[in-house]
């Protein structure tokens, strides 16, 4: 490697002694920098792909209802995970009794959380909805305190207050600014965030017995896909999923983004530190905001939404860092 041969390079005499003196610590530092930079880049990639997937879903919701869109997204993700099974599936882990915990998680995530998130996106738009669903670490910390005996720290308390203030700003009606969404719609993405956090707690318990992130995702997506497809089949007035609709392709594209994002996120968490990765991934609404305004142009960004984004994202990062 290049940093190991620096002392052998024929530099001019004045600098050669300096290189010989400092090359050992530099040699130790370079792998450290590379090792820590890779998971950070992966977490940034995951945040961007989550935002891009949210924008694709927003495009698809123009002609497909949120329930059908969620079914297409979840089913496509399950298919993608199944296609990857020959490369990642560990049969010994699959037969472990703790896999039933992953089955339980799949009963409500992403089956319920995705429907809530998509419904919220339909009412609130992708940026506002993604901002509120990014409060998942808030609920994760709260459940950690209640279920796992974690301690409430000062950063967690500050982040909680900031998020509550942001939600109050979003809920406040201004007669001078026309809003086309009801206040109760704010509960949709927040509910999705709470469900995801509870699923994370159960998944953590399951992975203590079966440390296989791919298997947890595979089982969860397959179970959720089966539940979602059954509900859609017996839904009143349902004529089946519009797989051949041009709008369905947006949800399929979102599924591809989410699947790659999950792989990138899990790899980053495996190689990096949670206190580094989670705050970076929580910046996904910032990418959503940039994509929504500059490329997709799907919504009008108001000062209130921008203020909420720049309040919630740092608060979520603060909470995630404290955990």
C-alpha positions in Angstrom: 0.0 0.0 0.0 1.2 3.5 -0.8 1.4 4.8 2.7 3.8 1.9 3.7 6.4 2.8 1.1 6.6 6.5 1.8 10.0 6.2 3.5 11.4 4.4 0.5 10.5 7.3 -1.9 13.5 9.3 -3.0 12.4 12.7 -1.7 14.8 15.5 -1.4 17.0 15.3 1.7 15.3 17.9 3.7 12.0 16.1 3.8 13.2 12.5 3.9 14.1 12.5 7.6 10.7 14.0 8.3 8.9 11.3 6.4 10.9 8.6 8.2 10.0 10.1 11.5 6.3 10.4 11.0 5.5 7.5 8.6 4.7 5.0 11.3 1.8 7.0 12.8 0.7 8.0 9.4 0.7 4.3 8.4 -1.6 3.5 11.4 -3.8 6.5 10.7 -4.6 5.9 7.0 -6.4 2.6 7.5 -8.2 4.1 10.5 -9.5 7.0 8.3 -10.5 4.7 5.5 -12.2 2.3 7.9 -14.3 5.0 9.4 -15.0 6.9 6.2 -16.6 3.9 4.5 -19.6 3.4 6.9 -20.2 7.2 6.9 -20.4 7.2 3.1 -22.8 4.2 3.2 -25.0 5.9 5.7 -25.1 9.0 3.5 -26.0 6.7 0.6 -28.8 5.1 2.7 -30.2 8.6 3.6 -30.2 9.6 0.0 -31.9 6.4 -1.2 -34.6 6.6 1.5 -35.3 10.2 0.3 -35.3 9.2 -3.4 -37.7 6.3 -2.6 -40.0 8.7 -0.8 -40.1 10.9 -3.9 -40.8 7.9 -6.1 -43.7 6.9 -3.9 -45.0 10.5 -4.0 -45.0 10.3 -7.8 -46.9 7.0 -7.8 -49.5 8.3 -5.4 -50.9 10.5 -8.1 -52.8 7.7 -9.7 -52.7 4.8 -7.2 -54.2 4.9 -3.7 -51.8 4.5 -0.7 -53.0 1.0 0.2 -52.3 -0.4 -3.2 -49.0 1.5 -3.4 -47.9 0.1 0.0 -48.8 -3.4 -1.2 -46.8 -3.0 -4.4 -43.8 -1.5 -2.5 -43.8 -4.2 0.2 -44.3 -7.1 -2.2 -41.6 -5.9 -4.5 -39.2 -5.5 -1.6 -40.0 -9.1 -0.5 -39.3 -10.4 -4.0 -36.0 -8.6 -4.1 -35.0 -10.1 -0.7 -36.0 -13.5 -1.9 -34.0 -13.1 -5.0 -31.0 -12.4 -2.8 -31.6 -15.5 -0.6 -29.2 -17.8 -2.5 -26.4 -15.4 -1.6 -27.3 -14.3 2.0 -29.7 -16.8 3.6 -28.3 -18.9 6.4 -30.5 -22.0 6.8 -29.3 -22.6 10.4 -30.5 -19.2 11.4 -33.8 -19.7 9.6 -34.6 -22.7 11.8 -33.9 -20.9 15.0 -37.0 -20.4 17.3 -36.2 -16.7 17.7 -37.2 -16.2 14.0 -40.7 -16.1 15.4 -39.9 -12.6 16.7 -39.1 -11.5 13.2 -42.5 -13.0 12.1 -44.2 -10.9 14.8 -42.4 -7.8 13.6 -43.5 -8.5 10.1 -47.2 -8.5 11.2 -47.1 -4.7 11.7 -43.9 -3.5 10.0 -43.8 -2.6 7.3 -47.4 -3.6 6.7 -49.0 -1.1 9.0 -46.2 1.5 9.2 -45.8 1.7 5.4 -49.6 2.3 5.0 -49.5 5.1 7.6 -46.4 6.7 6.1 -47.9 6.6 2.5 -51.2 8.0 3.8 -49.3 10.8 5.5 -47.4 11.5 2.4 -50.6 11.7 0.4 -52.0 14.4 2.8 -48.8 16.2 3.8 -46.4 15.8 0.9 -43.0 13.9 0.9 -40.9 16.5 2.8 -43.2 17.1 5.7 -44.2 13.4 6.0 -40.5 12.3 5.8 -39.6 14.8 8.5 -42.2 13.5 10.9 -41.4 9.9 10.2 -37.7 10.7 10.9 -38.7 11.0 14.6 -38.3 7.2 14.9 -35.2 7.6 17.0 -37.2 9.6 19.5 -39.7 6.8 20.0 -36.8 4.3 20.0 -35.1 6.2 22.9 -38.4 6.4 24.8 -39.0 2.6 24.4 -35.5 2.0 25.4 -36.0 3.8 28.6 -39.3 2.1 29.3 -38.5 -1.5 28.1 -34.7 -1.7 28.3 -34.0 0.5 31.4 -32.0 3.1 29.6 -31.3 6.5 31.2 -32.9 9.7 30.0 -30.0 12.1 29.2 -29.9 15.8 28.7 -29.5 15.6 24.9 -32.5 13.3 24.8 -34.6 15.8 26.8 -33.5 18.7 24.6 -34.3 16.8 21.4 -37.7 15.9 22.7 -38.6 19.5 23.5 -37.4 20.7 20.1 -39.5 18.0 18.3 -42.6 18.9 20.3 -42.1 22.6 19.3 -41.7 21.6 15.7 -44.9 19.6 15.7 -46.7 22.6 17.3 -45.5 24.8 14.6 -46.7 22.4 11.9 -50.1 22.1 13.6 -50.7 25.8 14.0 -53.0 27.2 11.4 -52.3 30.6 9.9 -55.2 32.4 8.3 -52.9 34.1 5.8 -51.4 30.8 4.6 -53.8 28.3 3.0 -53.2 24.7 4.1 -54.8 21.8 2.2 -54.2 19.1 4.9 -56.1 18.4 8.2 -54.3 18.6 11.5 -55.1 14.9 12.3 -53.0 13.9 9.3 -49.9 14.7 11.3 -50.7 11.6 13.4 -50.1 9.3 10.3 -46.3 9.7 9.9 -45.8 10.0 13.6 -47.7 6.8 14.1 -45.5 5.2 11.5 -42.4 6.3 13.3 -43.7 4.9 16.6 -44.5 1.5 15.0 -41.0 1.4 13.4 -39.4 2.2 16.7 -41.3 -0.6 18.5 -40.3 -3.0 15.7 -36.7 -2.0 16.1 -36.9 -2.9 19.8 -38.3 -6.4 19.0 -35.8 -6.9 16.2 -33.0 -6.1 18.6 -34.3 -8.7 21.0 -34.5 -11.2 18.2 -31.1 -10.5 16.8 -29.6 -11.1 20.2 -30.4 -14.8 19.5 -30.1 -14.7 15.7 -27.6 -12.0 14.6 -28.7 -11.9 11.0 -29.8 -8.5 9.7 -30.7 -9.9 6.3 -32.8 -12.7 7.7 -34.7 -10.2 9.9 -35.5 -8.1 6.8 -36.4 -11.1 4.7 -38.8 -12.5 7.2 -40.4 -9.2 8.0 -40.9 -8.2 4.3 -42.3 -11.7 3.3 -44.8 -11.7 6.3 -45.8 -8.1 5.6 -46.2 -8.8 1.9 -48.5 -11.8 2.6 -50.6 -9.8 5.1 -50.8 -6.8 2.8 -51.8 -8.9 -0.3 -54.5 -10.7 1.7 -56.0 -7.5 3.0 -55.9 -6.0 -0.5 -57.6 -9.0 -2.0 -60.5 -9.0 0.4 -60.8 -5.2 0.5 -64.2 -4.0 -0.5 -64.3 -2.8 -4.1 -60.8 -4.1 -4.8 -60.0 -5.2 -8.3 -56.5 -6.4 -7.6 -53.2 -4.5 -7.6 -52.5 -2.4 -10.7 -49.2 -4.0 -11.4 -49.3 -3.0 -15.1 -50.1 0.6 -14.3 -47.4 3.1 -15.2 -47.7 4.5 -11.6 -46.8 1.1 -10.2 -43.3 1.5 -11.6 -42.7 4.3 -9.3 -43.5 2.1 -6.3 -41.2 -0.6 -7.7 -38.5 1.9 -8.1 -39.0 3.0 -4.5 -38.7 -0.7 -3.4 -35.4 -1.0 -5.2 -34.2 2.2 -3.4 -35.4 1.0 0.0 -33.8 -2.4 -0.5 -30.4 -1.0 -1.4 -30.8 1.5 1.4 -31.4 -1.2 4.0 -28.4 -3.1 2.8 -26.2 0.0 2.9 -27.6 0.9 6.4 -27.0 -2.6 7.8 -23.5 -2.7 6.4 -22.8 0.7 7.8 -24.1 -0.3 11.2 -22.0 -3.5 11.1 -18.8 -1.7 10.3 -19.4 1.7 12.0 -20.8 3.0 15.2 -24.5 3.6 15.8 -23.8 7.1 17.2 -22.3 8.0 13.8 -24.7 6.2 11.5 -28.1 6.9 12.9 -27.8 10.8 13.0 -26.6 10.8 9.3 -29.4 8.6 8.1 -31.8 10.8 10.1 -30.9 13.6 7.6 -32.9 11.9 4.9 -35.6 14.7 5.0 -32.9 17.2 3.9 -32.3 15.1 0.8 -36.1 14.9 0.3 -36.3 18.6 0.5 -33.6 19.1 -2.0 -35.0 16.5 -4.4 -38.5 17.9 -4.1 -37.6 21.4 -4.9 -34.7 21.0 -7.4 -35.6 17.9 -9.4 -39.2 16.6 -8.9 -40.8 19.9 -8.2 -43.8 18.1 -6.6 -44.6 20.5 -3.8 -44.4 24.1 -2.7 -41.9 24.5 0.1 -43.1 27.0 2.7 -41.1 28.7 5.4 -43.0 26.6 8.0 -42.0 23.3 6.5 -38.4 24.4 6.1 -38.3 25.5 9.7 -39.7 22.2 10.8 -37.1 20.3 8.8 -34.2 22.2 10.3 -35.7 21.8 13.8 -36.5 18.1 13.6 -33.5 16.7 11.9 -30.9 18.1 14.3 -33.1 17.1 17.2 -33.4 13.6 16.0 -29.6 13.5 15.4 -29.1 14.8 19.0 -31.4 12.1 20.4 -29.8 9.3 18.3 -26.3 10.4 19.3 -27.2 10.3 23.0 -28.4 6.7 22.7 
